[in-house]
Amino acid sequence: MHRANANGGQIGYYSDQDVLDIYGTDCYLCGKPIDLEANRQCGKPGWEKGFHVEHVIPLSKGGPDTIENVRPSHGQCNIIKASKILTKQLDEKQDNDEQQVGTEEKKTKKDGEPREVVGYDA
């Protein structure tokens, strides 16, 4: 939360349990189950499959630290993704956000033109 706050970004209050309750216990990057008993601290045995909170749009890229912008991930998947914005995950986040607010509007850019959807191969 400190980086989002320092950059003037939006901050929401959520717990790890909130993230798991809303988005489940599978890594949103690779789709495999997260070991919730594994160590979460990088470098400790088993940390690679442990639970990390991953920002879909990274804080360093201006993403908000809100429940809508986070997903559960493996520690190693989170580290490998780093500060990239992945099109597949961004599309899924936008689809999920649209479903949460109950809208079925066509996906468009800010200028009203349809978005080009670029695939992502994991």
Protein Blocks (a to p, Z undefined) as FASTA:
>chain_A
ZZmmmnopacddddfklmmmmnojadfklopacdfkbcfbghiahklmmccdddfbafkl
opacdfklgccddfklmmmnmmaccfklmmmmmmmmmmmnopabdcddfkopacdddddd
ZZ
